[in-house]
Amino acid sequence: MTQRIVVDPITRIEGHLRIEAEIKDGKIVDAFSSGTMVRGIEIILKGRDPRDAWAFVERVCGVCTTVHALASVRSVENALGMVIPPNADLIRNLMFCAQYMQDHVVHFYHLHALDWVDVVSALSADPQKTSDIAKSLSNWPKSSPGYFSDLQKRLKGFVESGQLGIFANGYWGHPAYKLPAEVNLIGVAHYLEALEWQKEIVKVHTIFGGKNPHPNYLVGGVPCAINLDGNNAINAERLAYVQKLLEDAKTFVNQVYIPDLVAVAKYYKSDWGAIGGGLKNYLAYGDLPLNGYNNPESFKFPRGIVMDRDLTKIIPVDASDPQQIQEFIAHSYYNYSDGNKTGKHPWAGETNLHYTGPKPPYDYLKVEEQYSWLKTPRWKGNPMEVGPLSRMLVGFAAGNKEIQEVVKWGLSALEAPVEALFSTLGRTAARGLETKLVADWGLEFFNSLITNIKNGDTRTANTEKWDPETWPAEAKGVGLTEAPRGALAHWIVIKDKKIDNYQLVVPSTWNASPRDMNGQRSAYEESLIGTPIADPEKPLEILRTIHSFDPCLACAVHLYDEKGTYLHQLHTF
């Protein structure tokens, strides 16, 4: 007998995602991923000044804010042939690195750790044993028996009051939890510490971009001047503060995040190192240029594709080629003007909303028809996974020495075979490994910026082609980057100095989209096939795999009726 279960919404962060899974003999045999909101930002942008687009697209999400602005300004710069100064690239890189460290740490502790850490179990932990384990993992100073004892008392207070607060609604006591009570207590402690730390690293955005979230950007560079002795510019004091923030972040990553990741993974690697692998194809646009954005061979994160998990070769990707990247809508709530059976390259993309789904109260999805607000992107007809695992695999296959070394270090630390990378746990580990790299790279970029300034180069913007009167009658461009959740691209078509078409294909569009007209599942759906479910009433295993992608749906797809009324709200842990 086949049973269908529904998890809606499944995210612990921005956006609504519905997962329906069919279970037979204790395992998932089919799965359907549905984005249940639509933003329509592409419609809002039409007819606007291309130089303002970044301020709109940055607000499709309150999490990946800076990367959408980055992709946007790059798309305009690409269309107009603008080259930005080296310092602008370095400052953009620094904002990129700060975003990655904050986002990945927040994901591990606040969005994903509770899939592995049983908070209530921490109540029975021995503070002395907890301290001994913590000290064996790293030399992080907050590891005394007294510290863990005090934390445990706070946690008991939550429980005794009948309210777990931020830890409410969990599947505590679920048989899929494996950590000893002491490791659970360490996880809870660092969950709370990470909440405090994460608000510090984003100050890098406020220094270079004026605020966070939604820091300011500029077509042609960055919106901040450098004057070491000035009061209203990036001066020596602010640069010293940036350095301290980056150094503190590196310490937190290496002494808290990475040791916790290794400690948790060791208890789950025997099964979750072989579950949730899903697709075998991986895409990365790459980023963090060392010699300008127009020279991708210099990127810290390489650009390319790995097909069929073959790490011996890398396949190039060209986002400008209309035959390579296309979006399909066979199972999406849209219509194309020339029919819904063919794909469209984003430069020719259309955003024609056509909702045909169920009305509240919701029944099961009409999976044979349209069932998601996400379109279905494909590379040469192939579904692709994007994200940290893709970046690490593409970098490894491309021969990037730093990435190869950290991947080998991670496998050694976990005492796991390379095959373990292709799993739910491998996806989670890859995110930590790249955070370890980014913590080092951020300080490299900072030192390069200081060197340039000492050499007399303080340029941060190039406004040579800022005047629309110098633009061609028609131009088109694409801006590529790597959001924390994966490959991100914005395509723009400019006509008569205004935006004629603008399309975003974001990481969650690649990973969370519905199947295509040929029945091929995308990454979320494929990753769930074969997953064991111990208790269909508490589908913790579904959360683990989907959360390993770090789902964030707002930029991909708020569902309102024609009067602007919010339709529904559901509660999930």
N, C-alpha and C positions, 0 to 999 in steps of 0.2 A: 504493500500500500504506500502511495506517495502522499506526503503531507507538505503543504505550502505554508511557510511562516513569513511574517512581514516585520521588518525593523524600520521604523519611520518616525522621526529622522534618526539617522545613524551617526551623524557628526556631533562632535563635542565643540565645534567651532562654527564659523560662519557658513550659512547656507543650508538648504534642505536637500537631503538625499534619502531616497527610499530604496531599500533592498528587499526583494522577494526571492526566497530560496525554496526550492523543492527538495525534500528530504526523503530518502528511501533507504531502509536498512541502516539507519544511523549516520548516513553520509549525504552531503549535498550532491544532487545529480543534475541540477540546473539552477541558474540564478539570473536575476534581472535587476539592472541598475537604472533608477529613474531620478533625474533631476527635476524637482517639483517647483522650481521658481523660474522666472524669466526677468531679465533686467532690460534688454533691448537697448543697451548703450550705443550700439551701432546706429540705431535710428536717431537717437538724440544728437549724435555727432554730425550728421549730414547737414551740409551748408555752413558749417562753422569754420573759423580760422584754424588751419592746421597747427599753428604754433600754440594754440590753446588746448589741443586735444589731450595732452598729458594730464591736465588738471581734472578732466572729466573721467578718463579711463582709470586714473589712480583711485577713484572712489567706487569702483565696482567691488572693492574689497577693503576691509579694515585691517587685513593681515598682510597680504602681499602688496602693500601699497607702492612701495618704491620701485619694484620691478616692473609694474605696469607703466609707470611714468617713464622708466628707462626704455622699455620697448617702444613706447610712443614717440619719444624724441628721436630715437634712432630711426624709426620709420620715416619721419619727416626729413631728417638729415640725409638718409639714403636717397629719398626722392629728389632732393635738391642738390645733392653732391657736396654736402658740407663736411668738412674735416675739423674736428675739435682739437684743442691744444692738449698736449700730454698731461698737464695737471688736471684737466677736466676728466680725462679717462681715469686717472689715479683716484680722484675724489669720488667718482662714480663707483670705482672698485671698492673703496673703503665703505661706502654706504651699502654696497652689495654684501660685503663680508659681515658688517654689523647686522644686517637683516638676517643672513643665514644663521649666525650664531644664536641670535635671539629666537628666531623661529624654530630652529631645530631643538634647542633646549626646551622651549615651551611645548613643542610637540611631544618630546620624549616623556616629560614629567606630567604635564597637565592634560594631554590629549590621548596618550597611548600607554603610559606606565600603569594606569589602573586596569588595563587589560591583563596585566601580568602580576601586579602587586595587590594582595588582599589586605586592604586597610584594617579591617576588623581583626585579622590574625595578628597584627602588630601589637594588640593589647596584651597578648600573652608572652611577648618577647622578654628575654632577660637583658636588662640594660648593660650589664658587664659583658656578656657574650656579644651583644650588638656592637659595643665599643671595640672589642677585640677584632671582630670581623671588619669593621670600618677602617681600623688602623692597618689591617693587613692589605686593604685595597689601595689606599693612598695616604698621603700625609696631610690631608685636609684637616685644619685645626679643630673644627667643630665635631669632635668624635669621642668626647669623654663619656663615661658612664652616667655622670650627672646630667649632661646635656640630653641624652636619650631618655633618661628617667623623667626629666621635666616634660619632655615632649609627649611621652606616654601618658602622663597625668592629664595633659591638655586634651589628648585624644579621648581618654576615658571620660572626661567631663562632657565632651560632645555626645558620647554614647549614652551616658547616664541621664542626660537631659532629654533624651529621645530624639535628638537632632544631630545628624552627622554633618550638617552644613554642606560644605563643598564636596564632601564625600558621600552624600546621600544618593540613593537609587542605584547603588552598585550591586553586582551579583556576588556579594561577599559569601564565602564558604562554598563557592562553586567547585566541583571536583577537578576542574581544569587548572586551578591554581596550584602551583608546586613549590613556591618559595618557603623557606623556613621563616618562622615568625620574626627572627632577628633581621633578616634581609628585608622583610616587609617593613619593619620599623625604619631601617635606613632609607628605604624608598620614600616613606611618608615624610621623613625629616627633610630630605633633599627636594621633595615636591614643594614644601613650604619655603625653603631657602631659594629655590629657583624663581619663585614668585617675586621675591625681593630683588634678586640679581637681574632679572630680565629687563626691569625698568631702567637700569643703568646703561646698558650697552646701546640702547636706542638713542641716547643723548648724542651719539655720533651723528645721527640724522638731524637733530636740532641744531647742531653746530654748523654743519655744511648745508642743510636744507631748510633751516628756520623752525622746523617743528616735526613732531611725530605723533600720530601717524600722518600720512599724506605730506611728506616733505616736498619742498619746492624743487622744480627742475627747470631747465632752460634749453630750448632748441639751439644748438650751437655750443653747448658747454654746460657749466653749472652756475647757479645764481649767487655766487659768493666771490668776493674779491680777497686777495691775499695782500696783507700789509702787516708785517711783523710788529710794527710800532703803532699801528692804528687802533682806534677804539671800536670802529664800526666795520671791521673786516676780520678775516681769519688772521689773528695775530699770534705771537709767540705763546701767550698764556693758553689760548684755546687749542693750539696744536699740542702743547704739553698735556692738556686734559684729554685729548683724543688718544694720545699715546698711553696714558694711564688706563683709560677705558679698555683699550685693546689688550693691554697686558693683563688686566684683571680678568677679562673674558677668557683669555688663553688659560689662565690658572684655573678658572671654574670648569672649563671644558675638560682639561687634562686631569684635574684632581677630583671632580665630582661626576660629571656626565659620563665620560668614557669608563672609569672604574665601575660605575653602577651598571652601565650597559653590558659590560663583560660579565659582571657578577650575575645579573638576571639571566643573560643568554645561556650561561652554562647549565642552568636548571631546565631549560626548555629546548636545547639544541637537538636532543635525540628524536623528538617528534616534529617540532615546529621548524626545524632546519630542513624538513622535507615536505612541508605543507604550504600551499598558497603560492607556488611558483608562477602559475598561470601562463601568460604568453612567453614566447621565446625570442621575441624581437624587441630591440631597445633603441630609442632615439634620443639624441642629445644635440642641442644647437651649440652648446659650449658658451663660455664667457670668461671674464677676467683677462682682458687683453694686456699684454706686456709691451706691444708695439703698435697700438692703435686698433680700433674695432674692425677696420677693413683688412686686417691681417690675422685671420682666425688661426693660422698655424702657430701664432704666438700665445694663444689662449691657455690659461692654466687649466680650465676645463675644456678638453678637446671637443670638436664638433664631428658628428658622424653617426653611423648606424651599425649595430651588431644584429645580424640575422641568425636565427636558429641557434643562439647561444654559442656561436663560433667566435672564440676570442683570439683567433689567429689572424683575423683580418678586419679592416674597418671599411665601411662603405660610405662614400660622400653623400651629403644631402644638400639640395639646392632649393631653398624655399621660394625662389623666384620662378622655378620651373612649373608650369601649369599641369604637367603630367605627373609630378611627384606628390604634392600635397593637395588633397581634395576633401571637401566635406559632403557627406551624404545625409539624407533626411528620411530614409525609408521608414524609420521607427521614431521619428522626432516630430514635435508639434510645430512644423513649419510647412510651407509650400514654396516650390520653385516655379518661376513663371513659365518655364519650358518643360515642366514635369518633374516628378520626384524620384525618378529611377537612375539619374546620372549624378555624378559628383561635380562640385564646382570648386575651382581654385579660389582662394579668398579674395584676390583682386576682382574676381567676377562674382563674388559671394552675394547672397541675398538674405535678408532677415524679414521674412514675411510670416508673421505669427498665425498659427492655425491650430488652436487647442481642440482636441477631439477626445480628451481623456475623461475619466469618471468624475461625477459630481459628488460633493460631500453629502453625507458621510461616505467615505471611500470604500469601494469594493476592490477586488484585485485588479491589477493592471491589465489592460487589453494588450497582452504582449505580442499577439499576432499582428497588431496594428501599430499605431503610434503610441509610445508610452513614456517619452521623456522630453524635457525642454533642452536637452543637450543634442547638438548635432553629432555626427559620427565621422571624425577625421580618419583618413587613411593615407599611408605612404605607399604609393604605387599599388594600391589596393590592399595593403597589409595592415592589420591592427598592430599598434606599437605601444609598449609601455614606456612612460617617461618618469623621471624623478631621480632621487639620489642613487638608486641601484643602477639605473641606466647611465648616469654620469660616471659612476665608478667603472662599469663594464666597458663603456666606450673609451674612457681614458686608459684603462688597462689594455684593451685591444689596440689602441693607438700608440702604445709604447711610452706613455707618460711615466717617467721613472718615479716621481713622487707618489702618483696614484698606485702604481704597481707595488711600491714598498709598503704603503699604508694598508693595502688590501692583504698583502702577505702577512703583515704584522697582525692584522685583525684575525685572520684565519688561524694563525699560530696561537694568539691569546685565547681564542675560543676552542682550540684543539679540534677544529672542524675542517672537513674536506672542502674543496672548491665548490662542489655541488651544492653545499649549504647556502651559497650565495643566492641560488634560485629558489627562494622561499620567502614566507612571511618574515621569519627571523632574519634572513639575509637582507631583506629590504630595510628592516629596522636597523640592522648593524651598519649598512652602507651609509645611512644618514649620519650616524655617529662618526664614522671614519672620515667622511668629507668635512664634518665640522672640525675635526682635529686638524685637517689640512688648512681649512679656511682660517682657523685661529692663527696659524703660522703666516699664511699669505697676507692677512690684514696688516701685520707688522712689516712685512716686506714692502707692501705698497706705501705704507706710511713713511718708511725710510727713503724710498725713491722720491716721494713728494718733498721731503726735507732736503734731499740732495739737489733737486731741481731749484728749490727756493734759494739755497745757498749759492747756486751757480748763477743766480740772477733772473731765473725764469719764474715769473709770477702770473703768467697768463692763465685765465680760467675760462675764457669764452672767445668764440670767433663769430662775429655778427656780420661777416662779409656779405652773406646772402640772406640777411634778415629782411631786407626790403622786398615786399611782394612784387614790386614793379620789375624786379630782376628775374622773377620766376618764369619758367616756360608756361605756355597756355595749358599744358597738361603734363602731369608727372605722377609717377607711382613709386612707392618704396615699401620696404619691409624692414621691421626692426626685430631682431632676434635677441633673446636672452635666456637665462635659466632661472626661473622662479624656484624658490625652495622646493616646490612640489613637482618641478619638471620643466620641459621645453615650453617656452612661451614665445609667441610671435604676434605682432600687430602688422596688418597690411593696410596701406592707405593709397587712395587714388585722389589726386588733387586736380581740379579743373577750375579755371578762371579764379584762381587764388583761394578757393574754398574746398572743403572736403566733399568729394563726390561719392566716395564709398570708403568705409572703414570696417574692417573685420578683425576680431580677436579669436585666435585659437589658443586656448589656455590649457595648462596641464590636466585639469579635471575634465576637459573636453576629450582629450586623448584617452584618459584612464577610465572615466566614469560613464562614457557614452553608451547608448544602446547598441545592439548588434546591427550589422549592416544588411543590405538587401540579399547578400549571399549567406546570411546566417552566421557570419563570423562574430564571435563575442569580442568585446573590448576587454581591457585589462582587469577591471573590477570583477566582471561577470566570470571571466575565465579563471581568475585566481581562486574562486570559491569552489570550483568543481572538485569533488573528492574530499572536501573538508569534513572531518567527523564532528557530529553534534551530540554532546552528552545529554543535554536537556533542551528540547525545542522551546520550552517556556523561558529559558534563559540562554539565548544564543551567543554566549561570550565568544565562541570561536569565530563567528562572523565579524564581530567587532574587532578582534585581533587582526584579521587579515585586511579588512577594509581600512582600519586605522593605520595599518603599516604603510599605506600610501599617503597618509596625512590628508584626508579629504577636506577640501574647502571649496564650496560650490557657488559662492556668490558671484564670482567672476565668470562662471560658466553659464549660469542660468539665473523673488517675492511674488508670489502669485496673488493677484488681486482680481476682483471681478470688474465689470465694465464701469462700476460706480466708484472704484478705488477702495473698496472695502476689503480688509484682510479676511481671508476665508477660513483659516483654521490654525490651530496651534496644538502641537503634541509635545509631550514631555518624554525625554529619554535620558538615560544616564550617560 
